[in-house]
């Protein structure tokens, strides 16, 4: 048996260190977590442990294809690589000549989190002056809220959870979406009786393991945080010395919170005053409280404001001063990458328009406000994402993809819903079939993932395809002339992270900053070194970089509360749409990945809607009944799952199921909105009102 080290490439903060059994030059066997990696600790999720099923799946695309039927018909014919790339290049050059370079939009996301294979598409974008890409579908709301307080996207070493007395898992179903968090938290409970608190919208897999579970109404986290801080101030549990030395505007905040009592929050959040006080006392009486914050915040229209409020709790108590105390959302700010070779940063033209990833439906259907005064999008080049399933406002997205004048090239591993809409499909490699390197969002490791096996058929890596297209498009940049290993090595060196030879030898780099830096003992990331209780939301648009500074949407930040509060912009229920829908992640799918594997399909069974027993009774809905769920954006049918772990008035659809699993042929995102949220945009996937009836 030969096990070789690699890293999980999927869109998860864990970025697990893997050991992959290589059976032959073309086949892998078992996949397991690396026990000697101090964060992974030998623990990985079940879907990645079954990766051989996905790698050697009979339905993988293994040859280039050209569409021969109507768009969406699924009718394609094999062609050669030269024919495929020549046709794509000819189409792009013609469109560029007729409509300008901005009429071409390279579109990608995190189907792989490899820094080269994910982000290399931007090198082609920047050199060719194709339309820019404002990445808003996942992190923008949560990150901007955390940064408004901290000034730097980093935090406590997550391994410190093992030394915490209280671990508050807020806004993430860690047992499903980042299993290592649960591993470290459960060790703390086992070893010294640490308390695990979960704040979420339903009794999910993580909540079931909690010592205290707080079930808030969707989008009300900010109110809960404010009432906790109110109680901490009132009960003399605030660390006055810490507030004076490390924070700004604490006196103003305390006065602001005077009326934000547990009773006030109880009415907003749908939880009792006693629950709020119990949680506040637990946090206030235990300095070694670790706030492990998640991306549930980034799925609500008020998510940035709520994240800022929740993260501010650690500053009130001064828990940052203690090992096992403080907070963590992501460690992305510790890596200081020079990604010039990968992304062609030296070729950026700030005059090129920026298009919002989350508003692909409006953009493809020509809504003027989304086009920044530029031409219509006439061509898409898509890697690592499946917008025909995962994008919001899916009916509008489908209308855009159905345009006969839209040329679409998709580089993909399987015949996804987006691939079915393509004119040209290119077969893509999987992570053990190419070289790449990875950073960890939820911890502190840099990993190398080597090419372990030969890809099936004619599959090619993202880097190879980008470079081959660049030659045909007369695009010139040093990065197009280098191999994947050469770019990885030079990027490591230029970024101050040694070199590839050393990374391969050591298996990974642990780059967690020291205690003083991780806990902001030497100051937070703002120029004044203080935690900011008063958020400067306009400044956040600048923080997001040269492209994001161009992104403006009227009304996004004008009414955002500067101080922590409950911002009433969520899509509230009403008489027409009396329920709030959360489209939470499923255990055995990861966005639309793993939906093609038989094991995942069997374990998830079929799409369901979790509904409280009282609500089901009032609607005469029984277990497994077909129900119609609808709102202004669309409707779909799925089966009822009557579940006491969801509050009355809230329904949960664990997704994302393939569109084909639904009778109407489109999935759960027909119900989700694509309107941008402040301060820098972002789709609110868990913030939808709906009506429900028996189908």
N, C-alpha and C positions, 0 to 999 in steps of 0.2 A: 504494500500500500504506500502511495506517495501523496502526502498532503503538502500543499504549497500555500503560502500566505497570500491573501488578497484583501479586498475591502468591499463591503456591500455598496452598490452604486445608487441605491434607491432613495427617494425623497423622504428621508426620515432623519431626525436629529442624531440618531444613534451612530450612523456610519460605522457599523460593526466591523471589527477586525475578524476576518474569516480564515479558515483553513479549508481548502478545497481538495478533495481527492481526485487526482488525475489518473484515469484508468487507461487512457491511450492518447495518441496525438489528436484525437477527435472527440473524446468523450470524458465527461466528469462523472463522479459518483456522489459520495456524501459531501455535504457542506455543514461545517460546524463552526461555532464561535471560538476564537482564539482565547484559551484560558490564561495565557501569560500577558494578555493586554489588560491592564488594570481597570479599564472602564468596561469593555465588553465582557470580561471575566467568564468567558465560555458560554455566555447566554445570547442566543439569537431567536428571532421570531420563527414560528413554524413554517411560514410561507417561504422564507429564504432558505431554511433547512431543506426544503423540497426543490431546490433550484434546478436540479437535473431534469425534473419534469418539465420545466419551462424551457431550458436550454435545448433539449432534444425533442421538443414538441413537434409532431408531424405537420402542424399547420403553419410553421414558420415560413415567411417569404424568403425564397432563396435565389430568385432571379429578377432582374428588372422587368417591369410590366408597363404596357401602354393600354390606356382605356380604349375599348372597342364598342361599348354600349353607352347608354345614357348615363349622365352623372348619377352616382349612387346605385347603379344597377349591379355593381360588383363584377362586371364583365371586362376582363383584361386578357391580353395576349403577351406572351414572353417576347422580349427583345434583348439585344445585346447591350452591354454597358456603354459602348461607344455610341450606339444609336440613342440610348436614353439621355446621356449627358449632352450629346450634340443637340438633341431636340430641346432640352431645357435651356441650354445656352442660347440657341437661336431665338427661342421665345423671349427670353429675358432681354436680349440685345434689341429685338424688334420693339418690345414694349418700352424699353428705356428710350429708344429713338423717338417713338411716337408720343409718349406721355411723360417722360422724364424718369430719372432713377428712383425718385420717391414713390413711384407707382408700384414698385416691387417691395414686398415686406417679408423678410426672413422672420419666421415665427418659431419659437422654441420654448421649452421649459425644462423641468427637472426629471424627465424620464430616466436620465442618468445624471448623477451629481458629480461625475468626473469633471475636473476643472477644464481639461482640454476638450473632451468630447462634447460637453454641454455648451461651453462658451465660445468654442472656436468659430461658430457661425457668425459671431460678431465681427471677426476679422474681415470676412467677406462683406458684411454689411457696411463697415466703416470705410473700407477701401473703395467700394463701389458707390458710396453715398446713397444706399438704399434707405428706406424709411427706418427711423429709430424705433426702439422697443422699450416701453415703460413697463417694467415688470411689477404687476400689482395683484397677481392672482393668489398670492399666499402670504407674504411676510410684511407688506408695506404698512398695514395698520398697526400690527403689534410692535414692529420695530420702531416706528416713528413715536409711538407712545412711550416706549422704554427709553429711547434716546432723548426725548424731551426732558426726562428727569436725570438720567445718568451722564449723557454726553458721550458715551462710548458703548458699543455693542459687545459687552463682555460681562463677566460676573464670576461668582464663586465656583471653584472647582467642584464639579458635580459629585466627585468621589467623597467629598466632605459630608454628603448626606448620611454616610455611615456614622458620623460623629454628631449628628443633629439630635436634638431632643424632640423637636416637632418638625415635620415635613409637610408643607402645604402644597399639594399638587393642584394647581388652579388653571382651568381652561385647557386641559389635555387629558385624553384617555390613554395614559401612558402604557397600560397593559396591552393596548392594541397598537399604538403608534410609535412608542419608544420603550420597548420592554426593559431596557437596562435601568431606566429610572426606578421601576418597580423592584428590580433586583437589589439595588443599593438601598432603597427605602425599607424593604422587608428585612434586609440584614440589620439595619439600625434597630428595627423593632425587636428582632430576635435577640440581638446581642445586648441591648441595654434598655429595652422597653420604650423606644421612641414612639411617639404618636403620629399616625398618618392621617392627615386631613385631606379630603377631596372636595373641591368646589366645582360643580358642573351642572348641566341642565337635566341629566337623568341618571338613574342608577346603572351606570355602565360597568364594564369589567373592572375598571380601576376603583370606582366607588364601592363595589362589593367587597373590596379588600381594606377599606378605610376603617379607622377607629371612629371617625366623625365624618359624616357626609352631609354637605350643605347643597341642596337642590335649588339653585336660583332660577328664576325665569330668564329666558334668553335675553341677553343685552342689558342686564341689570347689575353686572359685576361692579361697575363704578359706584353705584349706590351702596352696595355692601361694603366696599372698601372705605368709603367715606364714613359710614357709621362705625366701622371698626376703629378708624383713626379718632373719631369723636370720643368713643369710649376710652381709648388709650389716653387721650388728653385729660378727660374728665376724671379718670381713675388714677391719675398720677403715675401712669405706666410709660409715659413718653420719656425718652432720655434727653433731658434738657441740655446737658453738656454737649452731647453729640449734635443736637440740633443747632446749637450756637456755633460749633466749630466747623461742621461739615455741610450745612444746608443753608438755603436762601429762602426767605419769606415764610419761615415757620410761624411767626407771630400772626401774619396775615392769614395763613392757612387755618390756624387754630380758631381765629375769630370767624372765618368763613364757615367752619364746620359746626358752629354752635347749634344750628338748627338741624344738622344732619344726624339726628338721633337714631338709635336702633328702631324706635317706633316708626319714624319716617321711612327708613329703608325697608322695614318689614312689609309695608304696604306696597312698595315698588317691586321688591324681590320675590314676594310670595313665600317668605319664611318667617318664623316666629322671632319675636324680640329675644327670647331666651336662647335660641340658637345663635343669634348674632353675638350676644353677650358672652356665651360660652366660648365661641371661637375667638373673640377679642381677648378674653382673659387668658386663654391658652397661649396666644401669641405674646401677649404682654408679660406673662409670668415666666416665659421661657425665652431667654435671650438667644439661645442657639436654635432659632427658628429659621428654616430654609424655605424660601418661597420658590418653588419650581414652577415657572410660568410657561404657558403653552400657547399654541396658535389658534385656540378657540376664540381668543380675543380678535384675531384678524378676520373673523368671519361675521362680525357685527358692524353695523354702520357707525356705532359709537366706540368701536374697538380701540382706537388710538387713545381716546380720552380715558377709557376704562383701564387700559394697560398702565397708563401713567399713574392713575389713582392707586391701583393695586400694588405696583412696584414701590410707591411712596411709603407703604406701611413699614418696610424695612428701615427706612430713614427715620421714621417716628420712634421706633424702638431702639435704634442704634445697633441692631443685630449684626450689621456689617462688621463690627469690631471683633466678633467671636468666630472661632473655627466651628464650622457647622451652621453658621448663621449667615444671613444676607439673602441674595436673590440671584437667579439665573434665568434668562430667556434664551440667549444664544451667545456663543463665544466667537462669532464671526469676525469681531474686531481685533482679534489677537494675531492674525496671520500676516499682515502687511505684505500682501502679494504684489509683485510687479508683473502684471498680466499683459504687458505690451505685446509680446510675441503671440500669446494666445488670442487676444481680442483685437489686435491692431489699434491699440489706444492712441498711437502716434498718428493715426489717419483720421481721427474723429473731426468732423466738421460740425461745429455747434449750430450752424444755420439749418442743418437737416431737421425736418420735423420729427416729432416724437409721437408714436401711436400707442395707445393704452391697450395692453394685452387683454385685460378683462372686458374690453368693449369691442371685441372682434365682431360681434353681431352687428352693432351699429356701424362699424367701420366698413365691413363688407357690403352692407346695404346702403352705404353712401350718406349716412346722417351727417350733414355738414359740420356740426359742432365738434365732431370727433376727428375730422380730417385736417385740422389746423391750417385751413386755407390752401391745402395742397391738392394734388390730383387724386382721383379714385384709385384704390388698390386694384391693380390688374393682374398681379401674380403673387403667389405665396410659395415660399420654400420652407417646409416644415420638418423639424427634427425634434425628437424627444418629448412629444406631447400629442394629445388627442383632443383638440378643441371641440370636435363634433360630439364629444361625450362629456368632457370636464368643464367646458366654458359655461358661464352663466347665460341666462336668457336664450335657451337652446333653440327655440323656434326661430328666433331671429338669426342665430348662427347658421342654421340649416338654410334659411332663405339666401344668406350670403354665399354659402358654398355652392348653391344650385345655379348661380349665375353662369350663363353660357360664355360670357366674355371674361371669366376669371380662369386663369391658368394656374393649376396647383400641382406642385411636385412634393411628394411625401417620402421621406426616408424612414423606413419603419421595419420592425421585426415581425409584426403580425398584421393581418388584414383588419385593422381597426376601423371604426366608423369614419374617421378622417381619411384613412387610406382609400376607403370605398368611394370617396368623393374626388379622388385625385385623377389627374390626366396622366401623370407618370409616377410610378412607385419604384423606389430603389430599396433593395434589401439591405438591412442593417445588421451589424454584429451585436453580440451581447458582451457584458463586461469582461468575461474571462477570455474573450476572443480578440482583445486589443489591449494595448498599454494605456494606462491612465493613472492619474493621481487625485487624491481626495483630501478635503479638509472636513473636520467634524464640526457641525453646528452645535450639537448638544454636549460636546466635551472638548478635548484639546489635542487630538492627534492628527498628524499628517500621515496618510497612507499611500503606498504604491500598490496598484493592481496590475500585475504583469499579464501579458498574453500567455495563456496556459494551453489553449487548444486551437486548432485550425477551425475557422468558421465553416458552417455548412454551405454547400453550393457556391454562389457567387457573392455572398455577403461582404460588404465593405464597411469600414469604420467611418464615423462622422468626419474625422480628420482627412482621411483619404478622399472622400467625396468633395469636401470643401476645396481641397487643393486641386483636384481634377477639374472642378467647375471653374475655379479661379483662372486656370490656364486658358480655358475656352472663352472666358469673359474678359480677357486681357487685364486682369487684376494683378497688381504687383505688390508684394510684401515679403519680407524675409521669412515670415512664418509659413508661407506657402511652399517654401523650398526645403523645409526641415522635416525630419521624421518625428513621429510622436515622442520617441525617447529623447531626441535632441531638444525638443521644445520643453519637455518636462525637466530635463537636466538644467537647461539654461534658465528656466523660470525659478527653479529652486535656488540656484546660485545667485541670481540677480535679486531675489527676495530675502537673501540672508539665511537660507535654510540648507546650508551645506550643499550636497549634490545628490544625483540619482544613485550613484554607486554606494554611497553611505546609507541612503534610505533603504535600498534593497538589502544591504547587509544587516541593518538594525531592525528591519521589518516595519517600523513606524517611528515617528518622532513625537515625543511627548513635549508639547510646547506651552503647557499651562504656565502663565506668569506666576510669580511668587505671591505669597499671602498678601503682602502689602498692596500689590498691584491689583490682584483679584478682588480684594475687599475694599478697594478704593481708599486705603488708609492714607495714601499720599495724595489723595484728592480725586474727584470725579473728572470726567472727560471734558467738561466745559472750561473755558478760559479762566474762570474764577475758581475752579477746582471744587465747586459746590454742587450738591444735589439741588435741582431746581423744582420747587413745588409749583411755581408759576411757569406754565409751558409757553414757549415761544413757537407757536405752530407755523408761522411764516418762515422762521429760521429752518424748520425741518425740511422745507422744500429745497433749501440750499444744501443742507446736509446730504441730500440724496444725489448730489453730483450734477455734472454739466447737463446731462440729458434731462434729469428730473426737474431741473430748474426751469426748463422750457415748458413743463407740463402745468397748465393752468386750467381750472374748471370753475366757472363762476359759482360762488357760494360755498365752495368746499371748506374754507376755514373761517369765514367771516363770523360765524356764530358759535365756534367751538369755545367751550369754557376754558379759560386760562388756568384756573385752579381745579383740582380734582372735584368731580361732581357727577351726577347722572345726567347725561346729555340726551334729551328726548328726541332723537332722530331715528330710532329704530322703527321698523315696519310693524306698528302695533296692530293687534287684532281689533276687529270692529264687528258691527252687526252682519255685514256681508261676508266677512272672512274672520270667523271667531276663533281660529286656532293659530298658534305660532309653530312653524315648521323648522326643525333643525335637521340638516342633511349630514349627519355625523359619519366618520369613517368606519368601515367594516373591518373586522379582525382579519379576514383572509383575502381581502383585496387591498391594493394600495393605489388610490385614485383609480385609473382604469387598467393598471398592471395587475397581473395574476388572475384577471377575470377569464383568461383563456384556458387556465389549467383546470383539469377535471376535478382534482382534489379540492381546490378552493370553491368551485361551483357546488360541489356536493356538500361541503361544510356550511356554506351560506344558504343553501337550498333554493330560495327564491326571494324576490324583493318583497319587503313587508313594511308596514307603517305601525310603529308602536303607538298605542293609544290607551289612555287611562280607562279602567273599567267603568267608571261613572259616565265618562263621555261616550263610550261605546254603547252603554245601556240607553242613554238618552237618544242616540241615533239609531237604535235597533240594529246594531252591528255585532255579529258574533265572531268568534275566533276563526281565522282563515277566510272570512267573507271577502269577496271582492269589493273594494271601495274606490270611489272616484275622489281624487284630490285635485283642487283647482284654485287658480287665482287669476289676476288680470293678464298674466303672461302665458298661461297654458293650463293643460290638465293632463292627468294620466291615471291609470288604474293600477292598483297593487293590492296585496292581501293584508288584512288586519291582523295585528299581533297585539292582543289585549294584555297589557303589562302594567303592573302596579308601580313599577319603578319610574314612571313618567308622571309628572304632575298634570292635573286637569287643565285643559286649555293648551297644552303643549303636545306635539306629536313629533316622533323621531323616525327618520328613514336612514338606516345605515346603508351606505352606498360606497362606490359608484358601480352599479350594475350596468352591463352592456345595454345599449338601446334596444337590442333585439329581445331583451327579457320583458319588455313592456308591450302591451297590445298595440299602442299607437306608433311604436317604432322609434320613440325618443324617450330618454331617461329622465331622471329626477331633476336635472337642471333646466327643464322647461319651466320650473316653478321659481327658480332663483333669479334675483335681480342683478343687473349689470351697472346700475347707476353708481358713480364713483363716490367714495366716502373720504372725508377729510382726515389728515391734511394733504396727503399726496396721492389719493386715489386708492382703490381696492374694492374688490367685489365681496359683498356680504352674504356668503353662501348659507349661513345659519340664521338668517334674519328675514324670514318670509311669513306673511300671513296667508292663510288658506282656508277654504271651506271643504267640508267632507260630507259625503253621503254614500249610501249603499249604491254600488254600481248596478 
